[in-house]
Amino acid sequence: MIRKNPILVFSALLIFLSLSFAQEQKTVPSQQELLYRSALQHYVDKLIAKLSASSIGQERFLVQQIRMLNEEIRARVTGVETFRKNYFELLQQRLAEVRALKRRLKPYNSSRLNEFLERVENTINETLRMGKVDFQRQRAIEDAIQLLYVAEEMIKMDPNAQIDKDTEFTQDLKKTEQKLTKQSLATLGYEDYQASAVSGAKRITIYDLYKEWELTERVNYQLRWTDVLIIKKRLLKDGSATERERMFKRELRHAAEAFNFGFYDLAERSFGEILNTYTFIGKLDDVRFYKGLCNFLLDRYPAARTDFELLVRDYPQSPFAPQAYKYLMRIENEFENYDKVVAYYQKFVQTGVQGSALYDEVTFVAGAAALKAKKYDLAIGFLNRIGRSSPFYSQALYLVTEAYIGVGNYIEAERILKELAFNHHLEPDFRDKVLLKLGLIQYELGNYRSAIDYFNLISPSFSQYDRVLLGYAWAHFKIEMEKPYAGDRDFTAVREYLEFLIDTFYGSDYLLEARTLLAYVQQQQNEVNAALRNYRYVFEARDVKELSDEINEETRVLGEYLDLAKKIEEKGLAEEKPEIFTRAYKLRTRLYKPYLRFRYLDLSSHGFAVQNEMDRLKEQLEELQRLKKIAKERQRKDLYKKIENMELRIYQALNNLRIDRSPEILGINYFDVHPLARKESVIEYRNKEILKMRQEIREQRQEIIKRLSQLDIQINQARKEKNYKKLVALELSKERFQDLLNKIDFLETQSYKSDIMKSAINLNKWSDFGAFGLTNVKFNIKTMTSSQIEEMQRKIEAINKFLELRRQNIEHKIKQINNAIVVMTRKVRRQERLRKREELMRQFEESYFDTHDTEIIYEPEPQKPEQTGETKTNQQ
């Protein structure tokens, strides 16, 4: 067997790489050419590293097997050094013979024969230099020397014979030469492939060189492994019972050492080889168990499950059976097959290991699985079996309370939690968790003040203190809402806890719930604008989440395009087509920047939070301006000065806040204002991808198992037909599929270790509440506005009615005044007439008495006529 040197292989690939650009070295390479050469160099290094890394495990295992065979051979065979000495002495004799033949055949002047002599001599020198016993090469050297003797005899018989033209001799010479050289890919250079490329139709590329090397590596490994198996079977067949037992113990010891030192892949291969080879030993339950444990520690859970199932099936009374059941339960629990966990636990109980630490651990796993399967009564029964001295006792009691809550028995759950909460041996965080659960139970039972009492016992350093603050707020809110009169309700404590939660726990899952409750409280206190802001924030979270979902989908599509461009690049490198590589590289370069933005968008420092903060500060400035005006009107100089100081601080803060108008490479962060929307979207996308990956892995695993079954049938058929060439190819295919199956097992395990994440955000629920709150507040505003309008209309109608009565009164007054004026006018006229009459009488009297002074006749005064009603009215 020829051992290939990786350095020679790497050198061959480098030679190929350098010669492939030999024609281009005449001119100065362009930037694209330099890029292509660099990428090709990296591609070759990657291929070599990939193949070398994948073969480390099997090479380590093969070396271990060879060493153990050498130990066994040395134990059985004596005089090895003498035999080795004789081997190399014989080679020295053959070298002397070849040199003698070379001198004797030199006068013949046959270039073909001289070249053959030179090759035989070099082969012997190389064998001596390597110091390795190689019987295959020794046989080739013996055949070559015999052929040289034949040539010498032919020349002696006919000195004029043309041996180079002898067809039969030439063919024998060529066959013997091939046996001597027997070149592997490790000793080939680019020139060998160039010659084959000239004769063939297809141009050989560097990828063809790599594939040939890979195939040769696999074939050579299979050949060496076959030699090891043949030698081992012969040693087992020819050895005595003591020798076979010694071989078994040696392999078992080496496998155990590999396991103890953490070489689990080597240990798994070693334990598997023991199970395949030493079937005559009898009971190998320990080997089967440790093989399964190696697979378990390598995160190949499906393979481990197969090993443990075979153990409990073939050796049900084995002392390793309880441990096997434990790992089977852990595997099924990881794969979320909770019914199988319970079933394995029932079988574990039958092994009779009650009262041990293993029993408590397995019982705890079974109880947790039953709880996850919502089999609450079964979970209570399992978990109550764990004793007080067990390290799982406290956790088991907590899970029992979860089961009691599941069946609605809050009283029993509260009793157990109280017993657990006042146990001073608990860890602080776990104790706070128990107190939180007690507080939540009291809240569900309607004992809000008791819930607050339990919340008061929780340390502020508790990891879930945001949940505690929300519990405080809800409890105080319920207490206030129980008051019959709205005027007696005081939501000050509710607002303090909610505002502390919102300001302190920026990324809390309960942020939306807290804002919704705060908005409702503000609505109750007629703070319409503040309530609308919080309701709108919660409602807009859904829109931001939808935007995040779209970005996640865009990121996925861009990632697929990037992977496709990368594959096209590698295809261009493999086929040595620089134009394909260049176009794919440019496409991938253009796609990478937007992909990077979408991928890490939420890490950008350029977002909307700064602008929102600036708007909030400006609103505060407007409010301070209003208060400043009031303070000035009331001549409060102290308040006026204090407001000015606050304005100055806000102006300084605004000057320090700057918005970068040219975003960084990550672009604009749309989620800094709504981090929970982004978190909910990312969690949903991640869970969706994990479920998709699990489904694809299951389908691929079924396909590989199907192919392995078909290969087993084909291998048996080829073995019956004695078609060894086909058999070797099928064995290589089976080895590759078995390696793929191990990788699939690892991937499946990792997919289930990536748990489906759950959050308490409930974005859709609280977003619906936000929409309802917005509608409710606006409806209340509309209702209040309508009421105000109706009230104003009533007031306007009353005013109009009052004005109408006033008008009627004024008109009546005016009418009365007009009547009075008429009466006064008539009176004045009458008085004027009376005055004129009196004036006339006086004038008459004066004139009469002046002329008839002695003739005056004194008559009585005439009587006044009776006054009528009109006259009385006029007088009035």
C-alpha positions, 0 to 999 in steps of 0.5 A, spaced: 500 500 500 502 506 498 501 512 503 500 519 499 503 525 502 498 531 503 504 535 502 505 532 495 498 533 493 498 540 495 504 541 491 501 538 485 495 542 486 499 549 486 503 546 480 496 546 476 494 553 479 501 556 477 501 553 470 494 554 468 496 561 468 502 560 464 500 564 458 497 570 462 504 571 465 507 575 459 502 581 460 501 585 467 495 581 470 489 586 471 485 587 477 480 582 475 485 577 474 488 578 480 482 577 484 480 570 480 487 568 482 486 569 489 479 566 489 482 560 486 487 559 491 482 560 496 478 555 493 483 550 492 485 551 500 478 550 502 477 543 498 483 540 501 482 543 508 475 540 507 477 533 505 482 533 510 478 535 516 472 530 514 478 524 514 481 525 520 476 521 524 477 515 520 484 515 519 485 516 527 481 509 527 485 506 522 491 508 525 489 505 532 487 498 528 493 498 525 497 499 531 493 494 535 494 489 529 502 490 530 502 489 537 498 482 536 503 480 531 509 482 535 506 478 540 505 472 536 511 472 531 518 472 533 524 474 529 521 480 526 528 484 526 531 478 523 526 477 517 526 485 516 534 484 516 534 479 511 529 483 506 533 489 506 539 484 504 536 481 499 534 488 496 541 490 496 543 483 492 537 485 487 540 492 487 547 489 485 544 485 480 541 490 476 547 495 476 551 489 473 545 488 468 546 495 466 553 495 465 552 488 461 546 491 457 549 498 456 553 496 449 546 494 446 544 502 446 537 500 447 534 507 450 527 503 452 531 498 455 536 503 459 530 507 461 527 501 464 533 499 468 534 506 470 527 505 473 528 499 476 534 501 480 531 508 482 525 503 485 530 499 489 533 505 492 527 508 494 525 502 497 531 502 501 531 509 503 524 509 505 526 503 510 519 500 509 517 492 508 513 492 501 512 485 499 508 488 493 514 492 490 518 486 492 514 482 487 514 487 482 522 488 482 523 480 482 519 480 476 523 486 473 529 483 474 527 476 471 525 480 465 532 483 464 535 476 464 530 474 459 532 480 455 540 479 456 539 472 454 535 474 447 541 479 446 546 473 447 542 469 442 541 474 437 546 480 438 542 483 432 535 482 435 531 489 435 528 488 442 524 495 442 520 492 436 518 486 439 511 486 441 511 481 446 517 483 450 514 491 449 508 489 452 511 485 458 516 491 459 510 496 459 506 491 464 512 490 469 514 498 469 506 499 471 507 495 477 514 498 479 511 505 478 504 504 481 503 512 481 497 515 486 495 521 485 499 524 490 505 523 486 502 526 480 504 533 477 500 537 472 504 534 466 501 527 467 494 530 467 496 535 461 498 529 457 491 525 458 487 532 457 491 532 450 489 525 448 482 526 451 476 530 449 475 534 455 479 539 458 482 537 465 480 542 470 483 543 477 476 541 480 477 534 476 484 534 479 481 534 486 475 529 485 480 524 482 484 525 489 478 525 493 476 518 490 483 516 490 483 517 498 477 514 499 479 508 495 486 507 498 482 508 505 478 502 503 483 498 501 487 499 507 481 498 511 480 491 507 487 489 509 486 490 516 480 486 516 483 481 512 489 480 517 484 481 523 480 475 521 486 471 519 488 472 526 482 471 530 481 464 526 488 462 527 489 464 534 487 460 540 481 462 545 487 466 549 489 470 543 482 472 541 481 474 548 487 478 548 485 481 542 478 483 545 481 486 551 486 490 547 481 493 543 476 494 549 482 497 553 483 502 547 476 504 546 475 505 553 481 510 553 479 514 547 472 515 551 475 517 558 480 522 554 474 525 550 475 522 543 468 520 543 468 519 535 474 514 535 471 511 541 464 510 538 468 507 532 472 502 536 465 500 540 462 499 533 468 495 531 468 490 537 460 489 536 461 487 529 468 483 530 467 479 537 460 476 536 463 470 539 464 473 546 457 473 548 454 478 553 456 485 550 451 490 553 457 494 556 460 495 549 453 497 546 451 502 552 458 506 551 457 506 544 450 509 545 453 514 550 458 516 545 453 518 540 449 521 545 455 525 547 456 527 540 449 530 539 447 524 534 441 522 538 437 518 533 443 513 533 444 513 540 436 512 541 438 506 536 443 503 540 440 504 547 433 500 544 438 495 542 441 494 549 434 494 553 431 489 548 437 484 547 439 485 555 433 487 559 436 484 565 443 488 564 445 493 569 446 498 564 438 498 562 436 503 567 441 508 565 439 506 558 432 508 559 434 514 562 438 516 556 432 514 552 427 518 556 432 524 555 432 523 548 425 523 547 424 529 551 428 533 547 424 530 541 418 533 544 415 525 544 412 526 551 408 520 551 414 516 549 418 519 555 412 516 560 412 509 557 420 509 558 419 511 565 414 505 566 419 500 563 424 504 568 420 503 574 420 495 573 428 495 573 427 496 581 432 501 582 427 505 587 430 510 592 437 512 588 439 518 585 438 515 578 431 514 580 429 521 582 432 524 576 428 519 572 422 521 575 423 528 575 424 528 567 418 523 567 414 528 571 416 534 567 414 531 560 407 529 563 406 536 565 408 538 558 403 533 555 398 536 560 397 530 563 396 533 570 394 527 574 400 523 572 405 529 573 402 530 580 403 522 581 410 522 579 413 528 582 410 526 589 415 520 589 421 524 589 423 524 597 425 530 601 432 529 601 433 529 593 436 535 590 430 535 585 425 536 591 424 543 590 423 543 583 419 537 583 414 541 588 414 547 584 412 543 578 407 540 582 404 546 583 403 548 576 400 541 575 395 543 581 394 550 577 392 546 571 387 542 574 384 548 577 386 546 584 389 553 587 388 552 594 393 546 594 397 549 589 398 555 594 399 551 600 405 547 597 408 554 595 407 557 602 411 551 604 416 552 599 417 559 599 419 559 607 424 554 606 431 558 607 435 553 603 432 556 597 436 560 592 434 567 592 432 567 585 428 561 585 424 563 592 422 570 588 419 566 583 415 562 588 413 568 591 411 571 584 407 565 583 403 565 590 402 573 588 399 571 581 395 565 585 392 570 590 390 575 584 387 570 580 383 568 586 381 576 587 385 577 593 388 583 591 391 585 597 394 579 599 397 579 592 401 585 594 403 583 600 407 577 596 409 582 591 412 586 597 417 580 599 420 579 592 427 582 591 428 588 586 434 584 583 429 578 581 430 577 574 423 577 573 421 583 576 418 587 571 412 581 571 412 583 579 411 591 577 405 589 572 402 585 578 403 591 583 399 595 577 394 590 576 392 589 583 392 596 585 388 597 579 383 592 581 382 595 588 381 602 585 375 599 580 372 595 586 370 602 589 363 604 587 364 611 586 368 614 580 370 620 584 373 615 590 378 612 585 385 614 586 390 611 580 396 614 583 400 607 585 398 604 579 401 609 574 407 609 579 408 602 578 407 602 570 411 608 569 417 605 573 416 599 568 416 603 562 422 607 564 426 602 567 425 595 563 426 597 556 425 591 552 420 587 557 415 583 554 410 586 558 411 593 555 405 593 551 400 590 556 403 596 561 402 601 556 395 599 555 393 599 562 396 606 563 392 608 557 386 606 560 387 609 567 389 616 563 382 615 560 379 614 566 382 620 569 380 624 563 387 625 560 385 624 553 391 626 549 396 622 554 391 616 553 391 617 545 398 617 545 399 610 549 393 607 545 396 609 539 403 606 540 400 599 542 396 599 536 402 601 531 406 596 534 402 591 529 404 595 523 411 595 525 411 587 526 408 587 519 414 591 516 419 587 520 416 580 517 417 583 510 424 585 512 425 578 514 422 575 508 427 580 504 433 578 508 431 570 506 430 571 499 437 575 499 440 570 503 438 565 498 441 569 492 447 570 495 448 562 496 446 561 489 451 567 487 457 563 491 455 556 488 456 560 481 462 563 483 465 556 485 462 553 479 466 558 475 472 556 479 471 549 478 470 549 471 476 555 470 471 560 467 473 567 469 468 570 466 462 566 470 466 567 476 467 575 475 459 576 474 457 572 480 462 575 484 460 582 482 452 580 483 454 577 490 458 584 492 452 588 490 447 584 494 451 583 500 450 591 502 443 590 502 443 584 505 447 586 511 442 592 512 436 588 512 440 583 516 442 587 522 437 593 521 435 593 528 443 594 530 443 601 527 444 607 531 440 611 526 432 611 528 426 615 530 427 614 537 431 621 537 426 625 533 421 622 538 425 624 544 426 631 541 418 632 539 417 630 547 422 635 549 419 641 545 412 639 547 415 640 554 417 647 552 410 649 550 408 647 556 413 651 560 411 657 556 404 656 558 406 655 565 411 661 565 405 666 562 401 664 568 407 665 573 408 672 570 400 674 571 400 671 578 407 675 580 410 669 582 418 670 581 420 664 584 416 660 579 418 664 574 425 663 575 425 656 576 421 655 569 426 659 566 432 654 569 428 648 566 427 651 559 435 652 559 436 645 561 431 643 555 434 647 550 441 644 552 439 637 551 436 639 544 442 642 542 446 636 544 441 631 540 443 631 533 440 627 527 445 624 522 442 626 516 447 621 512 445 614 515 451 609 516 452 603 512 446 599 516 441 604 514 435 607 518 433 603 524 425 602 524 424 598 530 428 603 536 421 605 538 418 599 537 423 593 540 417 588 542 414 588 535 421 587 532 422 581 537 416 578 536 417 578 529 424 575 529 421 570 534 416 568 529 421 567 524 426 563 527 421 558 530 418 558 523 425 556 520 426 551 525 420 547 524 422 548 516 429 545 518 426 539 522 421 537 517 427 537 511 432 533 516 426 528 517 425 527 509 433 527 508 434 522 513 428 517 510 431 518 504 438 516 506 435 510 510 432 508 504 438 509 500 442 505 505 437 499 504 438 499 497 445 499 497 445 493 502 441 489 497 446 491 491 452 489 496 449 482 497 448 481 490 455 484 487 458 479 493 454 473 490 456 475 483 463 476 485 463 482 482 469 486 486 469 492 482 462 493 483 462 491 490 468 496 492 464 502 489 458 500 493 462 500 499 464 506 498 457 509 496 455 506 503 460 509 507 459 516 504 451 515 506 453 512 513 457 519 514 451 523 511 447 519 516 451 521 522 451 528 520 444 528 519 443 525 526 447 531 529 443 536 525 436 533 527 439 534 534 441 541 534 435 543 531 431 540 537 436 543 541 434 550 538 427 550 542 421 553 539 421 560 543 415 563 547 414 570 549 409 574 553 408 579 549 402 578 546 402 583 541 396 581 537 392 581 543 394 588 546 394 591 539 387 589 538 386 593 545 390 599 543 385 599 537 379 598 541 382 604 546 383 609 540 376 608 538 373 608 545 376 614 547 374 618 540 367 615 541 367 618 548 370 625 545 365 625 540 359 623 545 362 628 550 362 633 544 355 632 542 353 632 550 356 639 550 353 641 543 346 639 546 347 643 552 349 649 549 343 648 544 339 648 551 342 654 553 341 658 547 334 656 547 333 658 554 337 665 552 333 666 546 326 665 550 329 669 556 330 675 550 323 674 547 320 675 554 325 681 555 323 683 548 315 683 550 316 686 556 320 692 553 315 693 548 310 693 553 314 698 557 314 702 550 307 702 549 306 704 556 311 710 555 307 712 549 300 712 552 303 716 558 306 721 553 300 721 549 296 723 556 301 728 558 301 731 551 293 732 552 294 734 559 299 740 557 295 742 551 289 742 556 293 746 561 295 751 555 288 752 553 286 753 560 292 758 561 290 762 555 283 762 557 285 765 564 289 770 560 284 772 556 279 773 562 284 777 565 285 781 559 278 782 559 277 783 566 283 788 566 279 792 560 272 792 563 274 794 569 278 800 567 272 802 563 266 800 567 269 801 574 263 802 578 258 798 574 261 791 576 256 786 578 259 781 582 256 774 580 258 767 584 263 763 581 261 758 576 261 750 577 266 746 574 264 740 570 264 733 572 271 730 570 270 724 566 275 717 566 279 720 560 280 726 564 282 723 570 287 719 566 290 725 562 291 728 569 294 722 572 
